[in-house]
Amino acid sequence: ASAPVGFQEIKCHMIFDVKMENFRRKARLVAGGHMTETPATLTYASVVSRESVRIALTIAALNDLQVKAGDILNAYLTAPVSERIWCRCGLEFGQDAGRIAIVKRALYGLKSSGASFRNHLADCMRELGYKPCQADPDLWLKPEVRPEDGFKYYVCTFLYGDDILIIHHDGNRALKAVSSDTSHVRLYLGAKVRLYQLPNGVKAWALCPSKYVQDAVRNVKEYAKKRISGFHWVKKATAPFPRGYEPECDISRELKPELASMYSSQIGILRWMVELGRIDIQTEVSMLASHLALPREGHLEALLHVYSYLDNRHNSRMVFDPTYPTVNKDEFQTCDWKEFYGDVKETIPINAPEPRGKDVDLRLFVDADFAGDKINRRSRTGFIAYINMAPVAWSSKKQATIETSVFGSEFVALKHGMEYTRGLRYKLRMMGVPLSGPAYVYGDNMSVIQNTS
């Protein structure tokens, strides 16, 4: 038989594997996607944001809901293929060997399979009555009522490739509609997820990246011993950086290509640790990341010092405490800005779902240094955003402008923090989370506070 008109030919091969967690044997037919032209349409498949998951873990504990995880088996094969491709059957097809086969399913290895499965799963979620959150398209919401007490809330389903996380009063029942494998959530992208009871009796979810950190430290140690001449491991690092070290002032020799590549990959791993809750190294990692284009030997030594610090302090835990904070409202000055701005009010999205569940308090702690970079005199903004007592977002980043005063750098930092807070309030509203009132913003520069309140 001749090749179908308008179809591209590919080759397929079998992959055999053994799953390490349960020693289950797997065999998979994989397509040679490198042989096809890149589709004209988008092949990107988005996933739920880490921020949304942190918010959800906080809301789940606040509303006393279950958190369950699931996995869709043979995920891509459930979706129809979006490319026009064919292959010639091999000996593994038995009596059909040598015949032409038109591929109908999104085989692993095709450029468009990720996007095809994501779109197929979205269609399934709509059939089940879910709607995507407008602030995060991979978070799916459905109104629900807990039968025991009539409590109204939104079922939150988070999609990350073929992994599913769900917030529900009966998680196993809800998850079986979309997943063939359900369990208690144990791992999230490298961090252990556990439900803890705090000293005040409140139950809260927590992320613990200890194993991920230990594995990364061990890999760096082994690499450094073999590939880095004169390697020295600091045994008792009390801080991420050596005392007084400033990366921008480093004039040591440039790294060779192999070590520069290693430096780049390790910065990526450290950034992921920050995402998993290691806020204590965020500023140092950000400073080292600004030298990815031209890393030097001193930068590599500083990176190894960060790992030495983590080696001694790997056992961290970030708890998403849903307890309501004590806010002294007398500390917040009320000013009348109507003459300057008019009688303005916060814009509420017209397409926001009806708020359900318990309301939350939103707080932001923001600060800045002044001319922290000794070369270009740029300052750095840092902030942490809390929902109740749970940290859900953090940032440490150089400012784009060069300010000539402490007031200027603190003002820019407050501006960045407020812009993020507006986005977070929008996201919470689009998730159907009620807000108790205004966001409370804390800073340490009274001049900026007095001029912006």
Secondary structure as the mmCIF struct_conf table of DSSP 4:
data_model
#
loop_
_struct_conf.conf_type_id
_struct_conf.id
_struct_conf.beg_label_comp_id
_struct_conf.beg_label_asym_id
_struct_conf.beg_label_seq_id
_struct_conf.end_label_comp_id
_struct_conf.end_label_asym_id
_struct_conf.end_label_seq_id
HELX_LH_PP_P HELX_LH_PP_P1 SER A 2 PRO A 4
TURN_TY1_P TURN_TY1_P1 VAL A 5 GLY A 6
STRN STRN1 GLN A 8 GLU A 9
STRN STRN2 CYS A 12 VAL A 18
TURN_TY1_P TURN_TY1_P2 MET A 20 ASN A 22
STRN STRN3 ARG A 25 ALA A 31
HELX_RH_3T_P HELX_RH_3T_P1 GLY A 33 MET A 35
BEND BEND1 THR A 36 THR A 36
HELX_LH_PP_P HELX_LH_PP_P2 GLU A 37 PRO A 39
BEND BEND2 ALA A 40 THR A 41
HELX_RH_AL_P HELX_RH_AL_P1 ARG A 50 LEU A 62
TURN_TY1_P TURN_TY1_P3 ASN A 63 ASP A 64
STRN STRN4 GLN A 66 ASP A 71
TURN_TY1_P TURN_TY1_P4 LEU A 73 ALA A 75
HELX_RH_3T_P HELX_RH_3T_P2 TYR A 76 THR A 78
BEND BEND3 ALA A 79 ALA A 79
STRN STRN5 PRO A 80 PRO A 80
HELX_LH_PP_P HELX_LH_PP_P3 VAL A 81 VAL A 81
BEND BEND4 GLU A 83 GLU A 83
STRN STRN6 ILE A 85 ARG A 88
HELX_RH_3T_P HELX_RH_3T_P3 LEU A 91 ASP A 96
TURN_TY1_P TURN_TY1_P5 ALA A 97 GLY A 98
STRN STRN7 ILE A 100 ILE A 102
STRN STRN8 ARG A 105 ARG A 105
STRN STRN9 TYR A 108 TYR A 108
TURN_TY1_P TURN_TY1_P6 GLY A 109 GLY A 109
TURN_TY1_P TURN_TY1_P7 LYS A 111 SER A 112
HELX_RH_AL_P HELX_RH_AL_P2 SER A 113 GLU A 127
TURN_TY1_P TURN_TY1_P8 LEU A 128 GLY A 129
STRN STRN10 LYS A 131 CYS A 133
TURN_TY1_P TURN_TY1_P9 GLN A 134 ALA A 135
STRN STRN11 ASP A 136 ARG A 146
TURN_TY1_P TURN_TY1_P10 PRO A 147 GLY A 150
STRN STRN12 PHE A 151 TYR A 160
TURN_TY1_P TURN_TY1_P11 GLY A 161 ASP A 162
STRN STRN13 ASP A 163 HIS A 168
TURN_TY1_P TURN_TY1_P12 HIS A 169 ASP A 170
HELX_RH_AL_P HELX_RH_AL_P3 GLY A 171 LEU A 175
TURN_TY1_P TURN_TY1_P13 LYS A 176 VAL A 178
BEND BEND5 SER A 180 SER A 180
STRN STRN14 ASP A 181 HIS A 184
STRN STRN15 LEU A 187 TYR A 188
TURN_TY1_P TURN_TY1_P14 LEU A 189 GLY A 190
STRN STRN16 ALA A 191 GLN A 197
TURN_TY1_P TURN_TY1_P15 PRO A 199 ASN A 200
BEND BEND6 GLY A 201 GLY A 201
STRN STRN17 LYS A 203 CYS A 208
HELX_RH_AL_P HELX_RH_AL_P4 SER A 210 ARG A 227
BEND BEND7 ILE A 228 ILE A 228
TURN_TY1_P TURN_TY1_P16 SER A 229 GLY A 230
BEND BEND8 LYS A 235 LYS A 235
BEND BEND9 THR A 238 PHE A 241
TURN_TY1_P TURN_TY1_P17 ARG A 243 GLY A 244
HELX_RH_3T_P HELX_RH_3T_P4 PRO A 247 CYS A 249
BEND BEND10 SER A 252 SER A 252
HELX_LH_PP_P HELX_LH_PP_P4 ARG A 253 ARG A 253
STRN STRN18 GLU A 254 GLU A 254
HELX_LH_PP_P HELX_LH_PP_P5 LEU A 255 LYS A 256
HELX_RH_AL_P HELX_RH_AL_P5 PRO A 257 GLU A 275
TURN_TY1_P TURN_TY1_P18 LEU A 276 GLY A 277
HELX_RH_3T_P HELX_RH_3T_P5 ILE A 279 ILE A 281
HELX_RH_AL_P HELX_RH_AL_P6 GLN A 282 ALA A 289
TURN_TY1_P TURN_TY1_P19 SER A 290 ALA A 293
BEND BEND11 LEU A 294 LEU A 294
STRN STRN19 ARG A 296 ARG A 296
HELX_RH_AL_P HELX_RH_AL_P7 GLU A 297 ASN A 312
BEND BEND12 ARG A 313 ARG A 313
STRN STRN20 MET A 318 PHE A 320
STRN STRN21 ASP A 321 ASP A 321
HELX_LH_PP_P HELX_LH_PP_P6 THR A 323 PRO A 325
HELX_RH_3T_P HELX_RH_3T_P6 LYS A 329 GLU A 331
BEND BEND13 PHE A 332 PHE A 332
HELX_RH_AL_P HELX_RH_AL_P8 LYS A 338 TYR A 341
BEND BEND14 ASP A 343 ASP A 343
HELX_LH_PP_P HELX_LH_PP_P7 GLU A 346 PRO A 349
TURN_TY1_P TURN_TY1_P20 ILE A 350 ASN A 351
HELX_LH_PP_P HELX_LH_PP_P8 ALA A 352 PRO A 355
BEND BEND15 GLY A 357 GLY A 357
STRN STRN22 VAL A 360 VAL A 360
STRN STRN23 LEU A 362 ALA A 368
BEND BEND16 PHE A 370 ALA A 371
BEND BEND17 ASP A 373 ASP A 373
TURN_TY1_P TURN_TY1_P21 LYS A 374 ASN A 376
STRN STRN24 ARG A 380 ILE A 387
TURN_TY1_P TURN_TY1_P22 ASN A 388 ASN A 388
STRN STRN25 MET A 389 MET A 389
STRN STRN26 ALA A 390 LYS A 398
BEND BEND18 ALA A 400 THR A 401
BEND BEND19 THR A 404 SER A 405
HELX_RH_AL_P HELX_RH_AL_P9 VAL A 406 MET A 430
TURN_TY1_P TURN_TY1_P23 MET A 431 GLY A 432
STRN STRN27 LEU A 435 LEU A 435
BEND BEND20 GLY A 437 GLY A 437
HELX_LH_PP_P HELX_LH_PP_P9 PRO A 438 ALA A 439
STRN STRN28 TYR A 440 TYR A 442
BEND BEND21 ASP A 444 ASP A 444
HELX_RH_AL_P HELX_RH_AL_P10 MET A 446 THR A 452
#
